[in-house]
């Protein structure tokens, strides 16, 4: 009863925010949970009532439709009865008239009257038949007209699309023609300027030659006089014992200066470059992991921060294990590395696999992003690429260079601007030969747009597909253990641990896995789900995972996935249209 009174007070306080907060503060956790249960039951009852109302409305609609059909049938029957009655009355009237005529007219007149009466009846029946056929024909004509109108609309839409396509092609041709004409005009102007300069040079050549000869004579005379004066002064300066002493001192000073300058000019850049490569990473690198004694000791101490396992389908896992073993042995034997391409949907574990490959192969790891080139001009980007590969070649251990979203700057050069083509060419030059120092690992969601020269540098291409139910179940168990069951807390912390007993229900976790498989969840989606569930638990005063909490978070994540699918529809078409507009804008 007390709980019902508390629920009633909350219902009354909904219109007053201050009063609502006061009433909530007075509740203990048990009352709050019972109120939430009552609210849930009330919402379920309201939903059931709404569903019953909807079913009743549907039944009423069906019944009204049946009554309407029955009325139509009754109306049709009545009309048929009226028509028959009318014909019977008509026949009766005719019969009476014929009886009267028979009394008056002769037998021959009776025959003519009978014949005429039959003709009238046949004519009446013929008119009724023609009317019915006309109505049927009219309905057929209406249906054909509707079909014809729909076909006209489809044809009109098709013509509009073809006209738009032709207009785009015409604009591209006009832009191309315009650029070609401008190029021809520029060439002609350059030829004209060159010929003009040649004519001016020929006209002034003789006068300039005479003037230059006179100036050169004067210069040579002045130079000879200065050299004679310097030679006399130098001879006087270095003559005698004092002069020879001065000569030796100057020679020693000159040799020491040259040696010092040479050391700072040659040795200083080498030392600076070595220190920079050892202590600093290039600006393109967003993340780097060096495998040494300190990093191994750190990984042993911080076991809870260990990288999660990359869970793949069995066939893909078998292939990736072969790549891991091959890369590990290649690094150990100082062999030549092959480059790999990882492609597939976002969040399927491509980046995580690359970093784990480096750790298990005892190689350094460096990560860069394709969009990071947008912050540089073409010249700066070329310089950064040179610094990047110089840094990779100077690494003490072999390195895996992971390029995330590589399609953003390694796209087919036919779609790039001249500056971007220069950047692509520099990357191709730096990666043109086999290498013992680093291994390139490309990552993209659009492998088909990569430049052919980049594709030729790839040894293996691996597609990361969406996981099936067994893999999703393993991922759920892994992230639940990582974020909830084995929550990282301080040794001296007095905070209560999370009560995750509800997550031990295998049927519940299996149902969640079925929902995730249905909506195409990948590893990152599952990690986001568990993190969101962890945040909901932290918001609960009892730090307890409940079924209602799990259901709410699952529904939110499913809705988020639906929204992402809606956003991704027609993405490729929008990209093509944007590229075409960019080309047209560049042409203008």
C-alpha distance (Angstrom), angle and dihedral (degrees) to the residues before:
residue distance angle dihedral
X1 . . .
X2 3.79 . .
X3 3.78 89.8 .
X4 3.81 90.7 51.7
X5 3.81 89.9 50.5
X6 3.81 90.1 50.6
X7 3.84 89.3 49.7
X8 3.83 90.6 49.3
X9 3.84 90.8 49.7
X10 3.81 90.2 51.8
X11 3.81 90.5 49.9
X12 3.82 89.8 52.5
X13 3.83 92.4 45.7
X14 3.82 94.1 54.6
X15 3.83 90.4 92.3
X16 3.82 92.3 53.4
X17 3.82 116.1 57.6
X18 3.81 95.5 -164.6
X19 3.81 93.1 47.9
X20 3.82 89.8 46.4
X21 3.82 92.0 54.4
X22 3.82 91.2 48.2
X23 3.81 92.3 50.4
X24 3.82 91.5 48.0
X25 3.81 91.0 50.4
X26 3.81 90.7 54.6
X27 3.80 93.5 56.3
X28 3.79 121.8 95.7
X29 3.86 119.4 -141.0
X30 3.83 93.9 -98.2
X31 3.82 92.7 52.8
X32 3.81 90.2 45.0
X33 3.82 91.9 51.8
X34 3.85 91.8 46.9
X35 3.81 90.1 49.2
X36 3.81 90.2 50.0
X37 3.84 89.1 50.1
X38 3.82 90.7 50.0
X39 3.81 89.6 48.5
X40 3.81 90.0 50.1
X41 3.84 90.9 48.4
X42 3.81 90.5 48.2
X43 3.81 92.0 50.1
X44 3.82 90.0 48.3
X45 3.83 90.7 49.4
X46 3.81 90.3 49.2
X47 3.81 89.9 49.1
X48 3.82 90.8 50.4
X49 3.83 90.9 48.4
X50 3.81 90.0 50.0
X51 3.81 90.0 49.4
X52 3.83 91.3 48.5
X53 3.81 90.3 49.3
X54 3.78 90.3 50.1
X55 3.83 91.0 50.0
X56 3.84 90.9 47.9
X57 3.82 90.2 49.9
X58 3.81 89.7 50.5
X59 3.82 90.9 49.6
X60 3.80 90.9 48.3
X61 3.78 90.1 49.8
X62 3.80 91.0 50.5
X63 3.82 91.6 47.9
X64 3.82 92.1 48.1
X65 3.81 89.1 49.6
X66 3.81 90.6 51.0
X67 3.83 90.9 48.8
X68 3.79 90.0 49.3
X69 3.83 90.7 51.9
X70 3.80 90.7 47.9
X71 3.80 91.0 50.7
X72 3.81 89.8 50.6
X73 3.80 90.6 51.8
X74 3.81 91.9 47.5
X75 3.80 91.1 48.6
X76 3.77 90.4 50.3
X77 3.81 91.4 49.2
X78 3.82 91.3 49.1
X79 3.80 91.2 51.1
X80 3.79 90.8 50.7
X81 3.82 91.2 49.6
X82 3.82 91.2 48.8
X83 3.79 90.5 50.1
X84 3.80 91.8 49.7
X85 3.83 91.6 47.3
X86 3.77 89.1 49.6
X87 3.79 90.9 52.0
X88 3.81 91.4 47.5
X89 3.77 91.6 49.9
X90 3.75 89.6 46.5
X91 3.78 90.0 52.1
X92 3.79 92.3 47.3
X93 3.77 91.3 52.1
X94 3.76 90.6 49.2
X95 3.77 91.7 48.2
X96 3.78 91.7 52.1
X97 3.79 90.5 49.1
X98 3.78 90.5 48.5
X99 3.80 91.2 50.4
X100 3.80 89.9 53.2
X101 3.79 91.1 46.3
X102 3.81 91.2 49.1
X103 3.73 89.7 58.5
X104 3.77 92.8 50.8
X105 3.80 106.0 29.8
X106 3.75 130.1 63.1
X107 3.77 125.1 -107.7
X108 3.78 91.2 -95.7
X109 3.75 91.1 53.4
X110 3.80 87.6 48.8
X111 3.81 89.4 56.3
X112 3.79 91.9 49.6
X113 3.78 90.2 47.9
X114 3.80 92.1 49.6
X115 3.78 91.0 48.9
X116 3.79 91.4 48.9
X117 3.81 91.1 47.4
X118 3.82 91.2 51.6
X119 3.79 90.8 48.5
X120 3.77 91.6 51.9
X121 3.81 91.7 50.0
X122 3.82 90.9 48.6
X123 3.80 90.3 47.3
X124 3.82 90.4 51.0
X125 3.80 91.7 49.4
X126 3.80 90.3 45.7
X127 3.80 90.9 52.1
X128 3.83 91.1 50.4
X129 3.80 90.9 48.4
X130 3.83 92.3 48.0
X131 3.81 90.3 48.9
X132 3.82 92.2 52.7
X133 3.82 91.8 46.5
X134 3.80 90.0 48.6
X135 3.80 91.2 52.9
X136 3.83 91.2 50.7
X137 3.80 91.2 46.8
X138 3.80 91.1 49.5
X139 3.83 90.6 53.6
X140 3.81 90.4 50.4
X141 3.80 91.0 49.2
X142 3.83 90.4 50.5
X143 3.83 91.4 51.5
X144 3.81 91.8 47.6
X145 3.81 89.6 48.5
X146 3.79 91.0 53.3
X147 3.81 91.4 49.3
X148 3.81 90.2 47.4
X149 3.82 91.0 50.1
X150 3.82 90.9 50.3
X151 3.80 91.6 48.9
X152 3.83 89.0 49.5
X153 3.82 90.4 53.0
X154 3.82 91.6 48.3
X155 3.79 91.1 47.9
X156 3.81 91.1 47.6
X157 3.82 90.8 50.7
X158 3.80 90.8 48.6
X159 3.82 90.9 49.7
X160 3.82 90.7 50.3
X161 3.82 91.2 51.5
X162 3.82 91.0 47.8
X163 3.81 90.5 48.0
X164 3.80 90.9 50.5
X165 3.81 90.3 49.7
X166 3.81 91.2 47.7
X167 3.81 90.1 47.8
X168 3.81 90.9 52.6
X169 3.81 90.6 48.1
X170 3.79 90.8 47.8
X171 3.82 91.4 50.2
X172 3.81 90.2 49.3
X173 3.80 90.8 50.4
X174 3.82 90.6 47.8
X175 3.80 91.2 50.0
X176 3.82 91.4 46.8
X177 3.79 91.4 48.0
X178 3.79 90.3 47.2
X179 3.80 92.0 52.0
X180 3.82 91.8 47.0
X181 3.80 92.0 50.0
X182 3.81 91.6 47.8
X183 3.81 89.8 49.7
X184 3.82 90.8 50.6
X185 3.81 90.7 49.1
X186 3.81 91.1 49.3
X187 3.82 90.4 50.7
X188 3.80 91.4 49.5
X189 3.82 91.7 48.1
X190 3.81 90.7 49.1
X191 3.83 90.8 50.6
X192 3.79 90.3 47.7
X193 3.83 93.1 50.1
X194 3.81 90.9 47.2
X195 3.80 92.6 50.9
X196 3.81 90.4 45.4
X197 3.79 91.1 52.8
X198 3.82 90.0 48.4
X199 3.80 91.2 52.7
X200 3.81 91.7 48.6
X201 3.80 90.6 48.0
X202 3.82 92.1 50.4
X203 3.82 90.9 49.0
X204 3.81 93.5 51.7
X205 3.81 97.8 34.8
X206 3.82 98.7 96.3
X207 3.82 95.8 46.3
X208 3.79 92.1 44.9
X209 3.82 91.0 49.6
X210 3.81 93.5 54.3
X211 3.79 92.9 46.5
X212 3.83 91.8 47.3
X213 3.83 91.3 50.5
X214 3.80 92.4 52.7
X215 3.81 92.4 46.3
X216 3.79 91.4 48.5
X217 3.83 91.3 52.1
X218 3.79 91.5 51.9
X219 3.82 91.3 47.0
X220 3.82 92.4 50.8
X221 3.80 92.3 49.3
X222 3.82 92.1 49.9
X223 3.82 90.8 46.5
X224 3.83 92.4 52.0
X225 3.79 91.6 50.7
X226 3.83 92.3 49.3
X227 3.83 91.9 47.0
X228 3.83 90.8 51.8
X229 3.79 91.5 51.2
X230 3.86 92.1 47.7
X231 3.80 91.9 47.3
X232 3.83 92.8 51.0
X233 3.83 91.7 47.9
X234 3.83 92.0 46.5
X235 3.83 91.9 48.7
X236 3.79 91.7 51.1
X237 3.88 91.0 45.8
X238 3.83 95.8 52.8
X239 3.84 98.9 36.7
X240 3.82 120.6 111.7
X241 3.85 129.4 11.5
X242 3.80 93.8 -53.7
X243 3.79 90.3 50.4
X244 3.83 93.4 53.4
X245 3.84 90.3 48.7
X246 3.80 90.0 51.6
X247 3.84 89.9 49.4
X248 3.85 93.0 53.1
X249 3.82 92.0 47.1
X250 3.81 93.3 50.0
X251 3.81 91.8 46.8
X252 3.83 91.8 51.6
X253 3.81 91.9 47.8
X254 3.81 91.2 48.1
X255 3.83 92.8 49.5
X256 3.82 92.0 48.5
X257 3.82 91.8 49.0
X258 3.81 92.0 49.6
X259 3.83 91.2 49.2
X260 3.83 92.1 49.4
X261 3.80 93.2 47.2
X262 3.82 91.5 48.2
X263 3.83 92.0 50.8
X264 3.81 93.8 50.6
X265 3.79 93.4 42.6
X266 3.81 97.3 47.5
X267 3.80 105.8 23.2
X268 3.82 99.7 39.2
X269 3.86 96.4 61.0
X270 3.81 90.3 46.5
X271 3.80 92.1 51.7
X272 3.83 91.8 43.5
X273 3.81 91.9 50.1
X274 3.82 91.9 48.6
X275 3.81 92.7 49.7
X276 3.80 91.8 45.8
X277 3.81 93.1 49.8
X278 3.81 90.9 46.9
X279 3.83 99.4 47.3
X280 3.83 104.6 22.8
X281 3.81 134.9 49.7
X282 3.83 125.5 -145.9
X283 3.80 116.8 -90.1
X284 3.83 90.6 -114.3
X285 3.82 91.5 63.8
X286 3.81 111.4 90.2
X287 3.81 96.2 178.7
X288 3.81 134.1 15.2
X289 3.79 132.5 179.2
X290 3.80 120.4 -166.6
X291 3.80 118.6 -160.6
X292 3.82 109.4 -138.4
X293 3.80 139.9 127.4
X294 3.81 92.3 -80.6
X295 3.84 93.9 51.9
X296 3.83 91.3 47.7
X297 3.82 91.0 50.1
X298 3.81 89.8 48.3
X299 3.82 91.9 51.4
X300 3.81 90.2 52.1
X301 3.81 92.7 50.0
X302 3.85 96.7 44.7
X303 3.81 100.8 47.9
X304 3.81 93.1 154.5
X305 3.82 90.2 61.8
X306 3.78 91.7 56.9
X307 3.80 114.7 134.5
X308 3.82 114.0 -96.9
X309 3.78 118.1 -109.6
X310 3.82 117.0 -93.9
X311 3.83 103.5 -124.4
X312 3.82 114.6 -158.6
X313 3.78 137.9 164.6
X314 3.85 113.7 -81.5
X315 3.83 97.4 -105.3
X316 3.80 92.8 45.5
X317 3.82 91.2 44.7
X318 3.81 90.7 53.3
X319 3.79 91.8 51.9
X320 3.81 93.3 46.6
X321 3.82 90.3 50.1
X322 3.81 88.8 56.0
X323 3.80 90.1 50.8
X324 3.82 90.7 49.2
X325 3.80 92.6 50.7
X326 3.81 92.7 45.5
X327 3.81 93.0 48.6
X328 3.80 92.3 46.9
X329 3.81 93.0 51.9
X330 3.82 91.9 43.5
X331 3.82 90.2 55.2
X332 3.82 91.7 46.2
X333 3.83 93.3 49.6
X334 3.83 95.1 41.7
X335 3.80 91.1 -119.7
X336 3.80 132.4 156.0
X337 3.81 114.9 -77.8
X338 3.79 125.2 -133.8
X339 3.80 120.0 -141.2
X340 3.82 120.0 -123.7
X341 3.82 134.6 -156.1
X342 3.83 120.0 -146.2
X343 3.80 113.6 -166.1
X344 3.78 136.8 165.0
X345 3.80 142.8 90.4
X346 3.83 117.4 -22.4
X347 3.80 115.4 -93.1
X348 3.82 97.6 27.5
X349 3.85 94.3 121.3
X350 3.83 103.5 -94.6
X351 3.83 96.7 134.4
X352 3.80 92.2 41.5
X353 3.81 91.2 51.5
X354 3.82 92.4 50.8
X355 3.82 92.8 52.5
X356 3.81 92.1 45.0
X357 3.83 89.1 49.2
X358 3.81 89.6 56.4
X359 3.82 93.4 48.0
X360 3.81 94.9 47.8
X361 3.83 91.9 44.5
X362 3.85 91.7 51.3
X363 3.82 90.5 -119.5
X364 3.80 132.2 134.3
X365 3.81 116.4 -105.7
X366 3.81 128.5 -143.6
X367 3.80 126.1 177.3
X368 3.81 127.5 -160.3
X369 3.79 132.4 172.1
X370 3.79 126.8 -132.9
X371 3.85 94.6 -137.4
X372 3.84 90.1 57.2
X373 3.84 87.5 80.8
X374 3.82 89.5 68.9
X375 3.83 90.2 76.7
X376 3.84 91.8 62.6
X377 3.77 134.2 67.4
X378 3.81 117.3 -123.1
X379 3.82 93.0 -95.5
X380 3.80 93.2 46.8
X381 3.83 91.6 46.8
X382 3.82 91.2 52.7
X383 3.81 90.2 50.4
X384 3.82 91.1 48.8
X385 3.83 91.3 51.0
X386 3.82 90.2 52.4
X387 3.82 90.7 48.8
X388 3.81 90.4 47.4
X389 3.80 95.9 55.0
X390 3.81 92.4 39.1
X391 3.83 87.4 55.3
X392 3.83 91.3 46.7
X393 3.82 92.4 49.8
X394 3.82 91.3 50.3
X395 3.83 93.3 53.7
X396 3.79 114.7 123.3
X397 3.82 90.3 -136.6
X398 3.80 132.1 34.8
X399 3.80 111.4 -84.9
X400 3.81 137.3 -147.1
X401 3.81 107.8 -141.6
X402 3.83 106.3 -158.4
X403 3.84 115.2 -161.2
X404 3.80 110.6 -162.8
X405 3.85 117.5 -156.4
X406 3.79 89.7 3.4
X407 3.84 91.7 171.5
X408 3.82 90.2 74.1
X409 3.84 92.4 73.0
X410 3.84 104.2 11.6
X411 3.80 93.7 59.1
X412 3.81 122.3 137.6
X413 3.81 106.0 -69.6
X414 3.82 92.0 -132.6
X415 3.83 87.4 73.4
X416 3.84 96.6 44.3
X417 3.80 133.5 89.9
X418 3.85 118.5 -112.7
X419 3.83 92.1 -101.3
X420 3.80 92.3 51.8
X421 3.82 89.8 48.0
X422 3.82 89.1 56.5
X423 3.81 90.1 53.4
X424 3.82 91.0 48.3
X425 3.82 91.2 49.0
X426 3.82 91.2 53.1
X427 3.82 90.8 52.1
X428 3.83 90.3 49.0
X429 3.83 91.0 49.8
X430 3.82 91.9 50.9
X431 3.85 92.9 49.9
X432 3.78 99.9 39.0
X433 3.81 99.1 108.8
X434 3.81 136.1 48.8
X435 3.79 114.1 -88.1
X436 3.79 138.6 -154.2
X437 3.82 95.8 -169.1
X438 3.81 104.7 58.4
X439 3.79 142.5 16.0
X440 3.81 121.3 -146.5
X441 3.80 117.7 -136.3
X442 3.81 112.3 -171.1
X443 3.83 121.6 -161.3
X444 3.80 125.6 -167.4
X445 3.78 143.8 145.4
X446 3.84 91.4 -146.5
X447 3.83 110.0 48.6
X448 3.80 92.5 163.6
X449 3.85 93.2 70.4
X450 3.83 96.4 57.3
X451 3.79 118.2 116.0
X452 3.84 114.3 -100.1
X453 3.82 90.7 -121.9
X454 3.81 89.6 56.6
X455 3.81 92.0 46.9
X456 3.81 90.3 52.7
X457 3.84 89.2 59.1
X458 3.83 92.2 57.6
X459 3.81 116.3 97.6
X460 3.84 98.6 -174.8
X461 3.81 132.7 17.7
X462 3.81 117.8 -158.6
X463 3.80 124.8 -173.0
X464 3.82 116.4 -148.2
X465 3.81 105.9 -148.8
X466 3.81 128.3 -165.8
X467 3.83 112.6 -83.3
X468 3.80 123.7 -107.4
X469 3.82 126.6 -133.3
X470 3.87 98.0 -79.5
X471 3.80 91.5 51.8
X472 3.82 92.7 44.5
X473 3.80 90.4 50.9
X474 3.83 90.7 51.5
X475 3.81 90.6 48.2
X476 3.81 91.2 50.7
X477 3.80 90.9 51.3
X478 3.81 91.5 46.7
X479 3.82 96.5 50.0
X480 3.84 93.8 40.4
X481 3.83 88.8 54.4
X482 3.80 91.8 44.2
X483 3.82 99.9 46.9
X484 3.82 105.3 24.1
X485 3.80 116.7 16.1
X486 3.81 95.6 38.6
X487 3.77 96.4 35.4
X488 3.82 112.9 175.3
X489 3.82 111.7 -120.1
X490 3.78 135.0 160.0
X491 3.80 118.2 -91.5
X492 3.82 90.4 -122.4
X493 3.82 94.6 41.8
X494 3.84 116.9 124.3
X495 3.81 95.1 -166.0
X496 3.83 115.5 126.8
X497 3.79 118.6 -105.9
X498 3.78 122.6 -116.4
X499 3.80 116.2 -93.3
X500 3.83 101.9 -135.1
X501 3.81 99.1 163.8
X502 3.84 91.4 123.7
X503 3.81 89.4 63.3
X504 3.83 90.4 62.4
X505 3.81 88.7 73.9
X506 3.82 104.1 105.6
X507 3.82 92.8 -164.4
X508 3.80 91.1 55.6
X509 3.81 93.2 49.1
X510 3.84 90.1 46.0
X511 3.81 91.2 53.3
X512 3.81 89.7 50.6
X513 3.83 88.8 50.2
X514 3.83 90.4 52.1
X515 3.82 91.3 52.8
X516 3.81 91.4 48.1
X517 3.82 92.2 49.7
X518 3.82 90.4 49.9
X519 3.81 92.5 54.4
X520 3.84 96.1 40.7
X521 3.82 99.6 -111.6
X522 3.82 118.3 -175.4
X523 3.80 132.8 -163.2
X524 3.81 96.1 -81.0
X525 3.83 91.4 49.7
X526 3.81 90.5 52.7
X527 3.82 91.7 48.1
X528 3.83 89.6 49.9
X529 3.82 90.0 50.3
X530 3.81 93.4 53.1
X531 3.84 91.9 44.7
X532 3.83 90.2 50.1
X533 3.82 89.6 49.2
X534 3.82 89.4 50.0
X535 3.83 90.7 52.9
X536 3.83 90.0 50.7
X537 3.82 89.8 51.5
X538 3.81 91.0 50.6
X539 3.81 88.6 52.7
X540 3.84 90.6 55.5
X541 3.84 114.3 88.0
X542 3.82 91.0 -141.3
X543 3.84 94.4 49.5
X544 3.81 88.6 -134.4
X545 3.81 129.7 143.1
X546 3.82 109.5 -132.4
X547 3.80 131.6 -173.3
X548 3.80 92.0 -118.4
X549 3.82 89.5 52.3
X550 3.83 91.1 49.9
X551 3.82 92.0 48.3
X552 3.79 92.0 49.4
X553 3.82 93.7 50.2
X554 3.84 91.6 45.4
X555 3.83 90.9 52.0
X556 3.82 90.9 48.9
X557 3.81 92.3 50.6
X558 3.83 92.4 46.6
X559 3.81 90.2 51.1
X560 3.81 89.7 48.3
X561 3.83 89.7 52.2
X562 3.83 91.5 49.6
X563 3.81 90.0 51.9
X564 3.82 91.1 49.8
X565 3.82 90.2 51.9
X566 3.82 90.4 51.6
X567 3.81 90.8 50.7
X568 3.81 92.2 49.7
X569 3.83 94.7 53.6
X570 3.81 114.9 112.2
X571 3.83 89.7 2.4
X572 3.79 94.1 138.0
X573 3.80 91.4 50.9
X574 3.80 91.0 52.0
X575 3.81 90.4 49.4
X576 3.82 91.8 51.6
X577 3.79 91.7 49.0
X578 3.81 91.4 48.8
X579 3.83 91.3 50.4
X580 3.78 90.8 50.0
X581 3.81 91.5 50.1
X582 3.81 90.4 48.4
X583 3.81 90.5 52.3
X584 3.79 91.9 49.7
X585 3.81 91.1 46.8
X586 3.82 90.8 49.4
X587 3.81 89.6 49.9
X588 3.82 92.3 52.1
